[in-house]
Amino acid sequence: VQLQASGGGLVQAGGSLRLSCASSIRISVFYRMGWYRQAPEKQRELVAMITSGGSTTYNDSVKGRFSISGDNAKKMLYLEMNALKPEDTAVYYCYGDLRTDVWGQGTQVTVSS
């Protein structure tokens, strides 16, 4: 099983980006899928998670600004990020729970002030 994240880049504060995660299998197979991020010299933290039933969880710092969604037919997971802040700068990782952890490679998001 492979997950491949894309869509990162450099954006000004207040801007938007959409991250995509391509899965090698239908995302409905995963119990949960989500996005984590890791900023320099900080621990990896949960950004957003979606369950197979469609329930979502967000880090308090991104509530109201970020939105997680999936497209099972396209085998894709998305993270829509709006009103970006410099503190959102990090490497973002796609994650899938198959009762074993599946991680994609990271994609860099840099928000300039």
Buried (B, 14 or more C-beta within 10 A) or exposed (E): EEBEBBBBEEBEEEBEBEBBBBBEBEBEBBEBBBBBBBBEEEEBEBBBBBBBEEEEBBBEEBEEBBBBBBEBEEBBBBBBBBEBBEEBBBBBBBBBBEEEEBBBEBBEBBBEE
